[in-house]
Amino acid sequence: MGIFALQSLAGGFLDEDLKSFNKVFDNWCVQFESFEDAQLILDTLKQRDTTKIVEITPLSYPKYFFPKLQGIIHATREYEGKIICIVEPQMGISFRIAVCDMKTKHVRVLRTSYKTAQSVEGVFANFSFEL
């Protein structure tokens, strides 16, 4: 389900103009169906020494696949066909766990909030209850 993109070593994704880099991966960024296609374009760029090919998947970049997912994503994992994320809805606000369904693209943020990263990481690591 992944797609490929070109990313600057500084972190931005190559824009469709093939010159600038966007901080956030979105539909304006150059996307490829295969690694080989991405390599063909990378080989033509002046910035090829500071650009790498990355695979964009629901685990590596869940906000692209689930646009309703808001906030800062701290960690992701897959569990029974769903992407589970540790989310900080806004900087400084308690952490939450979001459940993103791969089939329906539905995002559900669980009600429980966690004050510290350590407390939510414990729940996240042992996440196995019925969704």
Secondary structure as GFF3:
##gff-version 3
##sequence-region A 1 131
A	DSSP	beta_strand	3	8	.	.	.	ID=ss1
A	DSSP	beta_strand	13	14	.	.	.	ID=ss2
A	DSSP	beta_strand	21	22	.	.	.	ID=ss3
A	DSSP	alpha_helix	35	42	.	.	.	ID=ss4
A	DSSP	three_ten_helix	48	50	.	.	.	ID=ss5
A	DSSP	beta_strand	51	56	.	.	.	ID=ss6
A	DSSP	alpha_helix	62	65	.	.	.	ID=ss7
A	DSSP	beta_strand	72	79	.	.	.	ID=ss8
A	DSSP	beta_strand	82	88	.	.	.	ID=ss9
A	DSSP	beta_strand	96	101	.	.	.	ID=ss10
A	DSSP	beta_strand	107	109	.	.	.	ID=ss11
A	DSSP	alpha_helix	117	125	.	.	.	ID=ss12
###
